[in-house]
Amino acid sequence: MKIVCLDSATLGGADLSKFSEFGDFVSYELTPKDKVIERLKNADVAMVNKVILDENVLKNTNLKLILETATGLNNIDLDYAKKQGIIVKNVAAYSTKSVVQHSFALIFAFLNQTIFYNDWVKKGKWCESEIFTDFTQMLSDLSGKKHGIIGLGTIGKEVARISSAFGARVCYYSTSGANHNAEYEKLELEELLKTCDIISIHAPLNEKTHNLISYKELKMLKNEAILINVGRGGIINEADLARAMDEGNFRVGLDVLENEPMLKNHPLLSVKDKNRLLITPHIAWASKESLATLIQKLYENLKEWVENGK
């Protein structure tokens, strides 16, 4: 059996040697579009994260199994794979703790002014102070804040639980309309945006959520509100976001963008007050513990398929 990993660079340098137990294992850090079919020649199993496996690719391979090294499957033509009898297995719920932690890292960076004060101290400002502390920027408690969660799935529920433990008042908006949770107040999107001090997005990208928050919605945000997106890029219209940030006084923490890597000359790079904007490069999921869990679940997915007679 031949197993080919097409983009191991997306797995943070994880040790993939255990996959050799199942046969001939070949790994490429990255695979350009014009090399995908060639590299999958004679492969029984493909491991992919972001490489596109569309109908054109699949019909030119003899794949029996696709191991998606993530949860989302939008890079695979699932209908064609099913038609051809190609089994597709993804990995779910491996990064919940990591994403939740990163959500609060972004929230607390604003509430506790950690970036500002780290910079302030290293510039020698504390050495020049006449008193033991400083009030240039005021810190703020999460306790008592109204925290609106967009997307109350597995991650959203854990964010809600932790935020409640800090004393926040949690509410939510269901992007599907089907989620009814008696533990938290359910709001329509407009009311959530207008009334919440903190808004965090933990929703998938689909027809209902694409451009869910555009200029009109952004203008509803409260003064000094905090908007966090660790869900998917494309839920917030980024050009509208850059415009609204220059006109308003809210704060934004992003871990995802509609196009990744970030495009050169992206409008968010030109936001006037950069202290109100934090962007991290889609790393919320990627703690070392989450990566270890991901690789183990990938291994188990392949092992299960082999033991069930392929």
Secondary structure, 3 states (H helix, E strand, C coil): CEEEECCHHHHCCCCCHHHHHHCEEEECCCCCHHHHHHHCCCCCEEEECCCCECHHHHCCCCCCEEEECCCCCCCECHHHHHHCCCEEECCCCCCHHHHHHHHHHHHHHHHCCHHHHHHHHHCCCCCCCCCCCCCCCCCCCCCCCEEEEECCCHHHHHHHHHHHHCCCEEEEECCCCCCCCCCCEECCHHHHHHHCCEEEECCCCCCCCCCCECHHHHCCCCCCCEEEECCCCCCECHHHHHHHHHHCCCEEEECCCCCCCCCCCCHHHHCCCHHHEEECCCCCCCCHHHHHHHHHHHHHHHHHHHHCCC
